[in-house]
């Protein structure tokens, strides 16, 4: 069995796949972060946009997301730390590093501090700041 793209030792279907297909919703900000990473790997652009908070969704272009996701070879996701973002919280923060190779085969480490909000029991990505 191959581990999920997010790094957990579960199959994609048992892990992030159930969120991307809509079978389940992430319970924590970290689960959402991991599933969004897997969505980039699998080029699941509708999920990426759907899980972006309504206040910032218009800042993202689906074609640009698709192009970046396709042109990148995703290598690994590393969660550095989380603050809040648990089941009982309404906001959360996840610091992570996503390693990938770009279209020119250069290895890039994208280090980001992301914020999340929960509305009506559902987590949304709000914005990310490069570290």
BAFI-3210 file (N, C-alpha, C; in Angstrom, 3 decimals, decimal comma, padded with zeros to 6 digits):
// residues 131
n [1|2|3|4|5|6|7|8|9|10|11|12|13|14|15|16|17|18|19|20|21|22|23|24|25|26|27|28|29|30|31|32|33|34|35|36|37|38|39|40|41|42|43|44|45|46|47|48|49|50|51|52|53|54|55|56|57|58|59|60|61|62|63|64|65|66|67|68|69|70|71|72|73|74|75|76|77|78|79|80|81|82|83|84|85|86|87|88|89|90|91|92|93|94|95|96|97|98|99|100|101|102|103|104|105|106|107|108|109|110|111|112|113|114|115|116|117|118|119|120|121|122|123|124|125|126|127|128|129|130|131]
n.u [000,835|000,547|001,405|-000,709|-000,679|-000,285|001,371|000,574|000,308|-001,694|-003,917|-004,577|-007,335|-008,442|-007,601|-006,987|-008,490|-011,190|-012,078|-011,664|-013,357|-015,730|-016,967|-016,468|-015,874|-013,094|-012,022|-010,297|-008,087|-005,571|-006,116|-007,566|-005,568|-003,739|-005,355|-005,795|-003,207|-002,946|-004,913|-003,729|-001,727|-003,267|-004,540|-007,039|-008,783|-011,419|-011,945|-009,920|-010,654|-013,257|-012,722|-011,540|-011,864|-014,765|-014,234|-011,753|-011,647|-012,053|-009,577|-008,135|-007,271|-008,682|-007,563|-004,845|-004,189|-004,590|-002,683|-000,272|-000,428|-000,343|002,110|003,954|005,974|005,064|006,559|006,796|005,000|005,418|004,436|005,028|004,163|001,106|-001,435|-004,136|-007,128|-008,379|-011,050|-012,903|-012,316|-012,598|-010,897|-007,722|-004,213|-001,641|001,628|003,695|005,781|006,008|007,358|008,472|009,105|009,679|008,562|010,950|012,475|013,630|014,171|011,905|011,137|008,353|007,517|005,179|002,828|-000,299|-003,683|-006,844|-010,416|-013,390|-016,623|-019,975|-019,401|-017,562|-014,296|-012,208|-009,675|-008,027|-005,893|-002,429|000,863|004,093|006,985]
n.v [-001,185|002,194|005,141|007,920|010,961|013,119|012,247|010,669|007,368|005,872|004,744|006,789|006,872|006,196|008,301|011,429|011,312|010,783|013,237|014,935|013,813|014,340|012,627|012,733|015,424|017,473|017,373|018,982|021,847|021,047|018,594|019,607|021,139|019,132|017,666|019,557|019,833|017,256|017,550|019,336|017,646|015,726|017,268|018,423|020,784|021,959|021,211|022,556|025,235|025,208|024,759|027,044|029,983|032,065|034,785|035,146|033,660|034,724|035,663|033,743|031,937|029,519|028,356|029,044|027,705|025,062|024,857|025,232|023,055|020,873|021,272|020,893|018,599|016,911|016,320|016,046|016,657|018,487|018,995|021,594|022,954|023,291|025,500|025,867|025,089|022,682|020,274|021,596|024,254|027,503|028,796|028,322|027,556|026,612|025,694|024,832|022,890|022,429|020,388|020,380|019,783|022,121|023,209|023,432|021,527|022,215|021,913|022,985|024,412|025,184|027,193|027,884|029,757|029,201|030,340|029,409|029,170|028,163|027,621|027,134|024,531|023,662|023,581|026,112|027,295|030,360|032,281|032,283|032,849|033,345|031,965]
n.w [000,000|-000,846|000,890|001,827|-000,043|001,634|003,588|005,724|007,073|005,645|003,109|000,204|-000,347|002,150|003,640|002,751|000,412|001,045|001,902|-000,287|-002,183|-000,965|000,789|003,520|005,872|006,784|010,189|011,542|011,313|010,457|009,163|007,017|005,794|005,042|003,273|001,299|000,273|-000,825|-002,724|-004,485|-005,460|-006,782|-008,591|-007,996|-008,421|-008,030|-005,349|-003,965|-004,388|-003,293|-000,602|000,163|001,987|001,738|001,844|000,703|-001,582|-004,138|-004,824|-006,041|-008,960|-010,934|-013,246|-013,019|-010,663|-011,497|-013,554|-012,084|-010,330|-012,092|-013,418|-011,459|-009,610|-007,003|-003,921|-001,014|002,066|004,975|008,187|010,301|012,642|014,539|015,613|017,693|015,896|016,343|016,895|018,595|018,197|016,550|014,917|013,343|012,872|010,701|010,201|007,576|005,314|001,930|-000,394|-003,701|-007,223|-009,707|-013,021|-014,364|-013,203|-010,789|-007,316|-004,964|-001,851|-000,326|002,210|004,550|006,545|007,444|007,759|009,124|009,206|010,917|009,896|010,553|011,353|009,458|008,110|006,625|004,429|004,838|004,362|003,342|004,464|003,360|004,879]
ca.u [000,000|001,251|000,870|-001,385|000,219|-000,043|002,396|000,038|000,449|-002,992|-004,081|-005,209|-008,786|-008,778|-007,110|-007,441|-009,457|-012,573|-012,409|-011,692|-014,566|-016,904|-017,543|-016,325|-015,297|-012,003|-012,391|-009,315|-007,395|-004,479|-006,687|-007,875|-004,285|-003,220|-006,203|-005,549|-001,946|-003,266|-005,702|-002,760|-001,072|-004,226|-005,107|-008,466|-008,962|-012,685|-011,821|-009,069|-011,467|-014,384|-012,251|-010,989|-012,889|-015,461|-013,659|-010,512|-011,752|-011,948|-008,166|-007,513|-007,682|-008,690|-006,613|-003,485|-004,031|-004,461|-001,390|000,779|-000,538|000,089|003,519|004,799|006,081|004,929|007,461|006,364|004,429|005,905|003,751|005,983|003,419|-000,269|-001,963|-005,595|-007,530|-008,923|-012,488|-013,673|-011,876|-013,211|-009,797|-006,530|-003,034|-000,769|002,879|004,095|006,691|005,646|008,506|008,097|009,985|008,947|008,605|012,352|013,064|014,289|013,496|011,408|010,511|007,401|007,334|004,021|002,034|-001,654|-004,758|-008,084|-011,602|-014,465|-017,958|-021,043|-018,793|-016,696|-013,031|-011,838|-008,394|-008,249|-004,733|-001,128|001,976|005,379|007,886]
ca.v [000,000|003,472|006,105|009,087|012,027|014,042|011,685|009,714|005,961|005,347|004,927|008,049|006,721|006,198|009,534|012,677|011,041|010,878|014,662|015,498|013,315|014,820|011,603|013,288|016,768|017,500|017,759|019,922|022,661|020,250|017,664|020,374|021,480|017,919|017,303|020,542|019,424|016,101|018,056|019,847|016,483|015,048|018,326|018,536|022,233|022,339|021,058|023,640|026,448|025,015|024,808|028,373|030,818|032,947|036,132|035,205|032,759|035,471|035,977|032,572|031,636|028,064|027,958|029,168|026,602|023,829|024,884|025,015|021,682|019,940|021,466|020,581|017,205|017,048|015,367|015,727|017,671|018,400|019,903|022,097|023,134|023,755|026,226|025,748|024,286|021,382|020,082|022,578|025,612|028,210|029,252|027,496|027,971|025,484|026,012|023,639|022,967|021,558|020,267|019,963|020,181|022,968|022,800|023,371|020,461|022,754|021,564|024,159|024,166|026,258|027,248|028,773|029,822|029,355|030,523|028,702|029,491|027,180|028,202|026,120|023,217|023,291|024,327|026,758|027,993|031,785|032,827|031,770|033,797|032,659|032,122]
ca.w [000,000|-000,876|001,850|001,286|-000,489|002,746|004,454|006,705|006,694|005,240|001,667|-000,185|-000,208|003,581|004,253|002,116|-000,651|001,536|001,996|-001,639|-002,856|-000,252|001,661|004,873|005,970|007,761|011,555|012,079|010,322|009,889|008,182|005,813|005,159|004,412|002,132|000,236|-000,353|-001,674|-003,848|-005,468|-006,075|-007,662|-009,431|-007,643|-008,322|-007,386|-003,892|-003,466|-004,370|-002,365|000,784|000,412|002,619|000,794|001,886|-000,079|-002,734|-005,400|-005,075|-006,651|-010,318|-011,100|-014,298|-012,476|-009,715|-012,284|-014,240|-011,086|-009,825|-013,147|-013,785|-010,299|-009,156|-005,554|-003,271|000,355|002,946|006,354|009,103|011,288|013,886|014,460|016,767|017,660|014,744|016,757|016,723|019,364|017,859|015,421|014,073|013,470|012,114|010,371|009,519|006,837|004,180|000,815|-001,288|-005,047|-008,323|-010,638|-014,427|-014,778|-012,387|-009,594|-006,075|-004,241|-000,548|-000,043|003,663|004,712|007,775|006,928|008,733|008,810|010,000|010,853|009,808|010,546|011,519|008,338|008,054|005,377|004,339|004,644|003,653|003,708|004,407|003,225|006,025]
c.u [000,880|000,577|000,179|-000,350|000,600|000,988|001,882|000,158|-000,916|-003,045|-004,741|-006,723|-009,226|-008,445|-007,719|-008,493|-010,894|-013,015|-012,587|-012,940|-015,847|-017,581|-017,542|-015,791|-014,177|-012,495|-011,474|-008,710|-006,259|-004,995|-007,024|-006,590|-003,739|-004,040|-006,031|-004,219|-002,214|-004,094|-004,798|-002,094|-001,989|-004,951|-006,632|-008,800|-010,308|-012,628|-010,993|-009,884|-012,608|-013,951|-011,507|-012,121|-013,487|-014,859|-012,388|-010,573|-011,558|-010,514|-007,451|-008,126|-007,579|-007,704|-005,175|-003,207|-003,780|-003,097|-000,240|000,768|-000,010|001,588|004,487|004,818|006,156|005,705|007,013|005,785|004,966|005,160|004,765|005,299|001,985|-000,590|-003,465|-005,979|-008,066|-010,444|-013,310|-013,351|-012,638|-012,160|-008,605|-005,433|-002,148|000,459|003,352|005,165|006,210|006,819|008,029|009,182|009,138|009,125|010,023|013,162|013,903|013,490|013,169|010,829|009,651|007,071|006,264|003,405|000,622|-002,656|-006,047|-009,196|-012,612|-015,786|-018,973|-020,448|-017,848|-015,475|-012,788|-010,450|-008,692|-007,100|-003,457|-000,085|003,264|006,260|009,293]
c.v [001,249|004,416|007,242|010,145|012,967|013,512|010,717|008,294|005,304|005,486|006,278|007,980|006,781|007,522|010,744|012,466|011,189|012,331|015,262|015,051|013,749|013,798|012,080|014,708|016,720|018,009|018,814|020,740|021,869|019,239|018,397|020,722|020,279|017,552|018,296|020,245|018,256|016,521|018,679|018,686|015,833|016,018|018,411|019,996|022,612|022,230|022,193|024,932|026,351|025,159|026,100|029,248|031,802|034,357|036,271|034,368|033,496|035,868|034,861|032,288|030,133|027,599|028,026|028,041|025,300|023,754|024,600|023,576|020,676|020,054|021,133|019,090|017,270|015,945|015,016|016,950|017,429|019,455|020,299|022,262|023,532|024,510|026,242|024,830|022,915|021,376|021,178|024,020|026,185|028,789|028,341|027,992|026,754|026,033|024,728|023,961|021,954|021,562|019,726|020,364|020,986|022,474|022,699|022,350|020,992|022,339|022,843|023,686|025,386|026,195|028,299|028,650|030,151|029,534|029,900|029,189|028,367|027,934|027,083|024,717|022,786|024,206|024,880|027,373|029,457|032,395|032,183|032,852|033,005|032,985|032,245]
c.w [000,000|000,119|001,117|000,912|000,657|003,737|005,507|006,168|006,524|003,730|001,404|000,040|001,254|004,256|003,550|001,036|-000,195|001,722|000,599|-002,396|-002,154|000,631|003,114|004,763|007,009|009,124|012,142|010,929|009,673|008,877|006,884|005,068|004,402|003,169|000,979|-000,473|-001,308|-002,878|-004,909|-006,191|-007,107|-008,600|-009,245|-007,365|-007,688|-005,857|-003,298|-003,358|-003,349|-000,910|001,103|000,932|001,614|000,755|001,050|-001,356|-004,061|-005,744|-005,842|-008,017|-010,555|-012,171|-013,807|-011,489|-010,477|-012,959|-013,273|-010,598|-010,844|-013,414|-012,646|-010,033|-007,632|-004,858|-001,861|001,041|004,342|007,181|010,176|012,643|013,570|015,743|016,623|016,504|015,076|016,591|017,406|019,003|016,667|014,471|014,313|012,560|011,904|009,655|008,850|005,804|003,147|-000,157|-002,631|-006,037|-009,293|-012,073|-014,969|-013,976|-011,220|-008,364|-005,310|-002,914|-000,249|001,447|003,930|006,099|007,321|008,052|008,197|009,726|009,848|010,869|009,685|010,555|010,420|008,284|006,654|005,510|004,076|003,846|004,161|003,553|004,338|004,429|005,488]
res [x|x|x|x|x|x|x|x|x|x|x|x|x|x|x|x|x|x|x|x|x|x|x|x|x|x|x|x|x|x|x|x|x|x|x|x|x|x|x|x|x|x|x|x|x|x|x|x|x|x|x|x|x|x|x|x|x|x|x|x|x|x|x|x|x|x|x|x|x|x|x|x|x|x|x|x|x|x|x|x|x|x|x|x|x|x|x|x|x|x|x|x|x|x|x|x|x|x|x|x|x|x|x|x|x|x|x|x|x|x|x|x|x|x|x|x|x|x|x|x|x|x|x|x|x|x|x|x|x|x|x]
***
